[in-house]
Amino acid sequence: MIAARHLILQEINLRPSGEWTPGGDWAMVRVAEGSGYCLQTGTARDFNAGDAVMASLTAGVIFRASQLGGLKLEYFFVLPECLSGLLTVMEWRQLAEAAGTAAARMQYFPAADSVAQKFTRLAAQPQRDNLAMRSALLQLWAASVASLLPAAGAATAASDLRERFRQFIGRMSEVELAGRSLTELAGELHCSERHFSRLFREEFNFSLRARQAELRLQHARQLLAESDASVTVIAQESGFRHPGLFKAMFKRRFGVTPSQWREQNQAANPKT
């Protein structure tokens, strides 16, 4: 998925009986015109003008036009990896967990629902690709997904240190996490580096180093798409001291070198 498609309102027209499966980590879709069906794991729900759906990538949702007429859909994708400055580390984990739950696989909002009505008002705006619209789409998705996340301050049975760890990490954005050393993090929590690393792995099921590397690579990918800076400069700005190591890690993660990814992104999203 090309990062530039994040929070961009788009549309697709399906012919009678035509089908479409959305991509993206999260998708919000509404019926602009016509009628059809929303299919998921063998079940079908009528999908009529004004109705909306939110679904995660794991949902396997298919939209199908009726046999009698076409179906015009308006939609946008949300990529949490592009929200690292907004999401805390704990919110990122909760979203990842929610995406795999039955409740998140498909949430349906009939045309009379406030979420569907707000989506309709946004889709009617003449300007679709500007800061105000992207902010409004993000707010719409955030309000829709909030019900899937645990309530803030939910009680948990844990040791004092573990609870302090959860509160500490829950206030920290992923940008902060990527830029902090293990020594700094452990020092602020007043525990040993080994203990902090163990708590992080137990909480998130992967190491601190692995998550920091992933965040830095995602940040580098955004910089490659949004700036003309050299690969060496982007490596440094993303927290990699050695450009050679950065290129190797980038290729291992995304399958292409940083320069190749930039070329592919520019070809897919030419500047106007």
C-alpha positions in Angstrom: 0.0 0.0 0.0 1.4 3.4 -1.1 1.5 5.8 1.9 0.1 8.6 -0.2 -3.3 6.9 -0.3 -3.7 7.3 3.5 -6.6 9.6 4.4 -7.5 10.4 0.8 -11.2 10.3 -0.1 -11.7 8.2 -3.3 -14.5 6.6 -5.2 -15.1 3.5 -7.3 -18.0 2.6 -9.6 -19.1 -1.1 -9.8 -21.1 -2.5 -12.7 -24.1 -4.7 -12.0 -22.9 -7.7 -10.0 -19.4 -6.2 -9.8 -17.3 -6.8 -6.7 -14.5 -4.9 -4.9 -12.4 -5.7 -1.9 -10.8 -2.8 -0.1 -7.1 -2.7 1.0 -5.4 -0.7 3.7 -5.0 -1.5 7.4 -8.4 0.1 8.0 -11.0 1.2 5.4 -14.2 3.3 5.7 -16.7 2.9 2.9 -20.1 4.4 2.1 -22.7 4.0 -0.6 -22.9 7.2 -2.7 -25.3 5.8 -5.3 -27.1 2.6 -6.0 -27.5 -0.5 -3.8 -25.8 -3.8 -3.3 -24.4 -6.0 -0.6 -21.6 -6.2 2.0 -20.3 -9.8 2.1 -18.1 -11.2 4.9 -17.5 -14.9 5.9 -20.5 -16.2 4.1 -23.0 -13.6 5.3 -24.5 -10.8 3.3 -25.9 -7.5 4.4 -27.9 -5.1 2.3 -25.8 -2.0 1.5 -27.9 1.0 0.4 -27.4 4.7 -0.3 -25.9 6.5 2.8 -24.9 3.3 4.6 -21.3 3.1 5.8 -18.9 0.3 6.9 -15.6 0.3 8.8 -13.5 -2.8 8.3 -9.9 -3.9 9.1 -7.6 -5.5 6.6 -8.2 -8.9 8.2 -12.0 -8.6 7.7 -12.1 -10.1 4.2 -15.0 -7.8 3.3 -16.3 -7.8 -0.3 -18.7 -5.2 -1.7 -21.0 -6.3 -4.5 -23.4 -4.3 -6.7 -26.8 -5.7 -7.2 -27.7 -7.5 -10.5 -30.1 -4.7 -11.4 -27.8 -1.7 -11.3 -24.4 -0.3 -10.5 -22.9 0.8 -7.2 -20.9 3.9 -6.5 -18.8 3.7 -3.4 -16.8 6.4 -1.6 -14.0 5.4 0.7 -10.7 6.2 2.4 -7.9 4.1 4.0 -6.3 4.7 7.4 -2.7 3.4 7.9 -1.8 3.4 11.6 1.9 3.3 10.5 1.4 6.8 9.2 0.0 8.0 12.6 3.1 7.4 14.7 3.2 11.0 15.9 -0.4 10.7 17.1 -0.7 7.2 18.5 0.8 6.2 21.8 2.7 2.9 21.9 -0.2 1.3 23.9 -2.8 2.6 21.4 -0.8 1.2 18.5 -0.9 -2.3 20.2 -4.6 -2.0 21.0 -5.4 -1.2 17.4 -3.3 -4.1 16.2 -5.2 -6.4 18.6 -8.6 -4.9 17.7 -8.0 -5.5 14.0 -8.0 -9.2 14.6 -11.2 -9.4 16.7 -14.6 -10.4 15.4 -16.0 -7.0 16.5 -13.6 -5.1 14.3 -13.9 -7.2 11.2 -16.9 -5.2 10.0 -18.8 -2.4 11.7 -21.9 -1.3 9.9 -23.5 2.2 10.2 -26.9 2.6 8.6 -27.7 5.8 6.8 -29.5 7.2 9.9 -26.5 6.7 12.1 -24.5 9.8 13.1 -21.2 8.3 11.8 -22.8 7.6 8.3 -24.3 11.1 8.3 -21.0 12.7 9.0 -19.4 10.7 6.3 -22.1 11.8 3.9 -21.4 15.5 4.8 -17.7 15.1 4.3 -18.1 13.4 0.9 -20.2 16.4 -0.2 -17.4 18.8 0.3 -15.9 20.2 -2.9 -12.3 20.1 -1.7 -11.2 16.5 -0.9 -7.5 16.6 -0.8 -6.5 19.2 1.7 -5.5 19.4 5.4 -9.0 20.1 6.6 -10.5 17.1 4.9 -7.7 14.7 6.0 -8.2 15.9 9.6 -11.9 15.4 9.4 -11.5 11.9 7.9 -9.1 11.0 10.6 -11.5 12.3 13.3 -14.3 10.2 11.7 -12.3 7.0 11.8 -11.0 7.7 15.3 -14.5 8.2 16.7 -15.6 5.0 15.0 -12.7 2.9 16.2 -12.7 4.2 19.8 -15.4 1.8 20.9 -13.0 -1.1 20.0 -10.3 0.1 22.4 -10.2 -0.6 26.1 -11.4 2.3 28.3 -8.6 4.4 29.7 -7.7 3.5 33.2 -9.1 0.0 33.0 -8.0 -2.0 36.1 -5.4 -4.7 35.6 -3.9 -7.2 38.0 -0.2 -6.4 37.8 2.8 -5.7 40.0 3.6 -2.0 40.8 6.5 -1.9 38.4 4.5 -3.5 35.6 1.6 -1.1 36.2 4.1 1.8 36.2 5.6 0.5 33.0 2.1 0.4 31.3 1.3 3.9 32.4 4.8 5.1 31.3 4.6 3.5 27.9 1.0 4.4 27.5 1.8 8.1 27.6 4.6 7.9 25.1 4.1 8.4 21.3 5.8 6.0 18.9 8.0 8.9 17.7 9.3 9.3 21.2 9.9 5.6 21.6 11.9 5.4 18.4 14.2 8.2 19.5 14.9 7.1 23.0 17.7 4.7 24.1 17.2 1.7 26.4 19.3 3.4 29.0 17.1 6.5 29.0 13.9 4.5 29.1 15.0 2.3 32.0 16.4 5.2 33.9 13.1 7.1 33.8 11.2 4.0 35.0 13.9 3.4 37.7 14.6 -0.1 36.8 17.5 -2.0 35.1 17.8 -2.1 31.3 17.4 -5.9 31.4 14.2 -5.6 33.4 12.8 -2.9 31.1 13.6 -5.0 28.0 11.8 -8.0 29.6 8.7 -6.0 30.5 8.5 -4.6 26.9 8.8 -8.1 25.4 6.2 -9.6 27.7 3.8 -6.7 27.0 4.2 -6.5 23.3 5.5 -10.0 22.3 8.6 -8.5 20.5 11.7 -6.7 21.6 12.2 -3.0 22.1 15.0 -3.0 19.5 12.8 -4.6 16.9 9.9 -2.1 17.4 12.3 0.8 17.3 13.8 -0.4 14.1 10.4 -0.8 12.5 9.3 2.7 13.5 12.5 4.2 12.1 12.0 2.3 8.8 8.4 3.5 8.5 9.6 7.0 9.2 12.3 6.7 6.5 9.7 5.4 4.0 7.5 8.5 4.6 10.5 10.8 4.2 11.4 9.1 0.9 7.9 9.8 -0.3 7.6 13.3 0.9 11.1 14.8 0.4 13.9 15.0 -2.1 16.6 14.5 0.5 19.3 12.0 -0.3 19.1 8.5 1.0 22.1 9.2 3.3 20.4 12.2 4.8 17.1 10.3 5.3 19.0 7.5 7.0 20.5 9.9 9.5 17.2 11.7 10.1 15.5 8.3 10.8 18.0 7.4 13.4 20.4 5.2 11.4 24.1 6.0 11.9 25.3 3.9 9.0 23.7 4.3 5.5 24.8 0.8 4.5 23.0 -0.8 7.4 19.9 1.3 6.7 19.8 0.2 3.1 20.2 -3.4 4.0 17.5 -3.3 6.7 15.1 -1.3 4.4 15.5 -3.9 1.6 15.0 -6.8 4.1 11.8 -5.2 5.4 10.2 -3.9 2.2 11.8 -6.0 -0.5 13.5 -3.1 -2.4 16.2 -0.6 -1.7 15.3 2.9 -0.5 16.0 4.4 -4.0 13.9 1.7 -5.7 11.0 2.3 -3.3 11.2 6.1 -4.0 11.1 5.5 -7.8 8.1 3.1 -7.4 6.2 5.6 -5.2 6.9 8.5 -7.6 5.7 6.4 -10.5 2.5 5.4 -8.7 1.9 9.0 -7.4 3.1 11.5 -10.0 3.2 15.1 -8.8 0.8 17.4 -10.5 
